[in-house]
């Protein structure tokens, strides 16, 4: 099995610099190659509004029969902000997010109430004025792509599966699956930490756990680019982690190919206690940290799919999932 720590690799090379040849040899996909060879080539820009706007994604997913977290209300104009407190007043838990936000920015998770105060998932408390200020910032485009005025979404808080209780701290973990031409090619679990303020974003300090596509078992874990064996807050070891209902989760991700008509995308999925896997969002420009989380480069897997004949590319969702689980099993080494 091809496992490596990028940090370890860097330290082994004289001067602390890894040569392009070395990265190529271990199959690492770089940003320029991703942008030119995969995003630009396989993603029609006309389809971007489906994934760049979470409201559009939610509507498209529901039409395709793909389960998503419940939308409570959307506020599309600044004038509609007057109704925000009216909508959330009877709610004990909820999530406020920008429709066109990226990288987890602008997402406010409320996990409970304490009188007139609202408890964030981290345990800190905020007031109604803070929520209204946050909504105003979303509408003004503070968190949106390109800084354009945005829409505000209020969603139900996912009742996440307790199997991940010990693997995530002050937040809801999610699973990202990279799908290329309809074939799942790599997956990771993103576990929130105290450093990440309950967010499942690796660049904010969350833990990335590589997941074996064949089994749903963990195979590698990193935080801030360094390999770790246990969660920094809960101290639970990752070697026993297994994602339940793995086939259904991977199948949901593969189904997003038909939903979006995008050839290269990342699907972020959460596990709800009662409903199972739910599509949180889809991304036409998924980051490359998933390679670090898995200790395996993406390039060889993408090339493998590119070389498939037309008959294979026309397979249905279940056939594509079975193919990926067989070919990209962790013990195959690529």
C-alpha positions in Angstrom: 0.0 0.0 0.0 1.4 3.4 -1.0 1.4 5.5 2.2 3.5 8.5 2.7 3.5 11.8 4.7 4.1 14.8 2.4 5.9 16.4 5.3 8.2 13.4 5.7 8.9 13.4 2.0 9.8 17.1 2.1 12.2 16.5 5.0 14.0 13.7 3.2 14.8 16.0 0.2 17.9 18.1 0.6 17.1 21.8 1.0 13.5 21.0 2.0 12.2 21.1 -1.6 10.6 18.2 -3.4 11.4 18.1 -7.1 8.6 17.9 -9.7 10.0 14.6 -10.8 9.6 13.1 -7.3 6.0 14.4 -7.0 5.3 13.0 -10.5 6.8 9.6 -9.5 4.4 9.3 -6.5 1.4 10.4 -8.6 0.7 13.7 -6.9 -1.7 16.0 -8.9 -0.7 19.6 -8.7 -3.0 22.6 -8.9 -2.1 23.7 -12.4 -2.6 20.1 -13.7 -5.9 19.9 -11.9 -7.1 23.3 -13.3 -6.0 22.7 -16.9 -6.3 18.9 -17.4 -9.4 18.2 -15.4 -11.5 21.2 -14.3 -11.2 23.2 -17.5 -11.4 20.1 -19.7 -14.2 18.2 -18.0 -16.4 20.9 -16.4 -18.6 22.9 -18.6 -18.7 26.4 -17.1 -22.4 26.7 -18.0 -23.0 24.0 -15.3 -21.2 25.8 -12.5 -24.3 27.6 -11.2 -25.7 24.2 -10.1 -22.8 23.7 -7.6 -21.7 27.3 -7.0 -25.0 28.1 -5.4 -26.1 25.8 -2.6 -29.8 26.6 -3.1 -29.4 25.5 -6.7 -27.6 22.4 -5.6 -30.4 21.6 -3.2 -33.1 22.0 -5.8 -31.2 19.9 -8.3 -30.5 17.2 -5.8 -34.1 16.9 -4.7 -35.2 16.7 -8.4 -32.6 13.9 -8.9 -33.8 12.0 -5.7 -30.6 12.7 -3.8 -31.3 13.4 -0.1 -30.1 16.7 1.4 -30.4 18.5 4.8 -33.9 20.1 5.2 -34.1 23.7 4.1 -36.1 25.7 6.6 -36.2 29.0 4.7 -34.1 31.1 2.2 -33.8 34.9 2.4 -33.1 36.2 -1.0 -33.2 40.0 -0.5 -31.9 42.4 2.2 -35.5 43.4 3.0 -36.3 39.8 3.9 -33.8 40.0 6.8 -36.7 41.3 8.9 -38.1 37.8 9.0 -35.0 36.0 10.1 -35.6 36.2 13.8 -39.2 35.3 13.3 -38.2 32.1 11.5 -35.5 31.0 13.9 -37.3 32.0 17.2 -39.0 28.6 17.6 -35.9 26.6 16.6 -33.7 25.0 19.1 -31.0 24.0 16.6 -30.3 25.3 13.1 -27.6 26.3 10.6 -27.2 29.6 8.8 -25.1 29.7 5.6 -24.5 31.7 2.5 -25.8 30.2 -0.7 -22.6 31.1 -2.6 -20.0 30.7 0.2 -16.9 28.6 -0.2 -14.4 26.9 2.0 -16.8 26.7 4.9 -16.8 30.5 5.3 -19.9 32.2 6.7 -21.5 29.0 8.1 -23.0 29.6 11.6 -24.0 26.4 13.5 -26.4 26.8 16.4 -26.6 23.7 18.6 -28.9 24.9 21.4 -30.4 27.8 23.3 -29.8 29.4 26.7 -32.6 31.8 27.3 -32.2 34.6 24.9 -28.7 33.4 23.9 -27.8 31.0 21.1 -25.1 28.4 21.7 -22.7 27.7 18.9 -21.5 24.1 18.4 -18.2 25.0 20.1 -20.1 25.9 23.3 -19.7 29.7 23.0 -22.8 31.9 23.1 -24.0 34.7 20.9 -27.0 37.0 20.9 -29.8 37.9 18.4 -27.8 41.0 17.3 -24.9 38.8 16.4 -27.1 36.6 14.2 -28.6 39.6 12.5 -25.1 41.0 11.9 -24.0 37.7 10.4 -27.1 37.6 8.1 -26.3 41.1 7.0 -22.7 40.1 6.2 -23.9 37.2 4.1 -26.3 39.4 2.1 -23.6 41.9 1.5 -21.4 39.2 -0.1 -18.7 39.0 2.6 -18.4 35.2 2.2 -19.5 34.7 -1.4 -17.5 33.9 -4.5 -16.4 37.2 -6.0 -17.9 39.2 -3.2 -21.3 39.5 -4.9 -24.5 40.0 -2.9 -25.7 36.6 -1.6 -28.7 34.7 -0.3 -29.1 33.4 3.2 -30.1 29.8 3.9 -31.5 28.4 7.2 -31.2 24.7 7.4 -32.0 22.0 10.0 -28.9 20.9 11.9 -28.0 17.3 10.9 -28.4 14.8 13.7 -25.1 13.2 12.8 -24.5 9.5 13.2 -23.0 8.7 16.7 -20.4 6.4 15.2 -18.3 9.5 14.7 -18.9 11.0 18.2 -15.3 10.3 19.3 -13.7 11.3 16.0 -15.0 14.8 15.8 -14.9 17.6 18.3 -17.4 20.5 18.6 -18.7 19.9 15.1 -20.2 17.6 12.4 -17.8 15.5 10.4 -18.3 15.1 6.7 -17.0 12.8 4.0 -15.6 14.2 0.7 -15.6 12.0 -2.3 -13.9 13.0 -5.6 -15.9 11.8 -8.6 -14.3 11.7 -12.1 -16.4 11.0 -15.1 -19.0 9.4 -12.8 -16.4 7.1 -11.0 -15.5 7.7 -7.4 -11.7 7.9 -7.2 -10.8 9.0 -3.7 -12.5 9.7 -0.3 -11.7 11.2 3.0 -13.5 11.9 6.3 -13.0 15.5 7.6 -13.2 15.7 11.4 -13.6 19.0 13.2 -11.3 20.0 16.1 -11.1 22.7 18.7 -8.6 24.5 16.4 -11.1 24.4 13.5 -13.9 25.9 15.6 -16.2 23.0 14.9 -15.7 23.3 11.1 -14.7 20.3 8.9 -12.2 22.3 6.8 -8.6 21.1 6.7 -7.1 24.5 6.1 -8.7 25.6 9.4 -7.2 22.8 11.4 -9.6 19.9 10.9 -8.3 16.3 10.6 -8.4 14.6 7.2 -8.8 10.8 7.4 -8.2 8.9 4.2 -10.9 6.3 3.6 -10.4 3.0 1.6 -12.9 3.1 -1.3 -13.4 -0.6 -1.1 -14.3 -0.9 2.6 -15.0 2.4 4.2 -12.1 1.8 6.6 -9.6 4.5 7.6 -6.2 4.1 6.1 -4.3 7.4 6.9 -4.9 10.6 8.9 -3.3 14.0 8.9 -3.7 17.4 10.5 -2.0 20.5 9.1 0.0 18.3 6.7 1.4 16.0 9.4 0.5 12.4 9.9 -1.3 11.6 13.1 -2.7 8.4 14.7 -5.4 9.8 17.0 -7.7 12.8 17.3 -5.9 15.8 18.9 -8.9 16.6 21.2 -10.6 13.3 21.9 -7.4 11.2 21.7 -9.3 8.4 20.0 -7.2 6.4 17.6 -8.2 6.4 13.9 -7.2 2.8 13.1 -10.6 1.4 14.1 -12.7 3.9 12.2 -15.1 2.5 9.7 -17.8 4.5 7.9 -21.2 2.7 8.1 -23.4 2.3 5.1 -20.3 2.9 2.9 -21.8 1.6 -0.4 -24.8 3.8 -0.2 -22.7 6.8 0.6 -20.3 6.2 -2.4 -23.3 5.6 -4.6 -24.8 8.9 -3.6 -21.6 10.6 -4.6 -21.4 8.9 -7.9 -25.0 9.9 -8.7 -24.0 13.5 -8.5 -22.3 13.1 -11.9 -25.7 12.8 -13.6 -27.2 15.5 -11.3 -24.5 18.1 -12.2 -23.2 16.9 -15.6 -19.7 17.8 -14.3 -16.9 15.5 -15.1 -14.7 16.4 -12.1 -16.3 17.3 -8.8 -16.1 16.8 -5.1 -19.2 15.7 -3.1 -19.4 16.6 0.6 -21.7 14.2 2.4 -22.8 13.9 6.0 -24.3 10.9 7.8 -27.6 11.6 9.6 -28.7 9.3 12.4 -32.1 8.6 10.9 -31.8 9.5 7.2 -28.4 8.1 6.4 -26.1 9.9 3.9 -27.1 13.4 2.9 -25.5 15.6 0.2 -24.2 18.7 1.9 -22.7 20.4 -1.2 -21.0 19.7 -4.5 -17.8 21.5 -5.7 -16.6 22.0 -9.2 -13.1 22.9 -7.9 -12.4 20.5 -5.1 -9.1 21.0 -3.3 -6.1 18.6 -3.4 -5.6 18.0 0.3 -7.5 14.7 -0.1 -4.2 13.3 -1.4 -2.4 14.2 1.8 -5.2 12.7 3.8 -4.9 9.4 1.9 -1.2 9.4 1.5 -1.8 8.7 -2.2 -1.7 10.8 -5.3 -4.7 11.4 -7.5 -3.0 11.5 -10.9 -2.7 7.8 -11.5 -6.3 7.1 -10.6 -7.6 9.9 -12.9 -5.4 8.7 -15.7 -6.7 5.2 -15.2 -10.3 6.5 -15.7 -9.3 8.6 -18.7 -8.1 5.5 -20.5 -11.3 3.5 -20.1 -13.2 2.7 -23.3 -16.7 4.1 -24.1 -18.5 0.9 -22.9 -17.1 1.4 -19.4 -17.8 5.1 -19.4 -21.5 4.4 -20.2 -22.0 2.1 -17.2 -24.7 2.8 -14.7 -24.1 4.2 -11.2 -23.9 0.8 -9.5 -21.5 -0.6 -12.1 -19.3 2.5 -11.7 -19.2 2.2 -8.0 -18.4 -1.5 -8.1 -15.6 -0.8 -10.5 -14.1 1.9 -8.4 -14.3 -0.1 -5.2 -12.5 -3.0 -6.9 -9.8 -1.0 -8.7 -9.0 1.7 -6.1 -8.9 -0.5 -3.0 -6.2 0.6 -0.6 -4.3 -2.6 -0.9 -3.9 -2.1 -4.7 -1.4 0.7 -3.9 -2.6 3.5 -6.2 
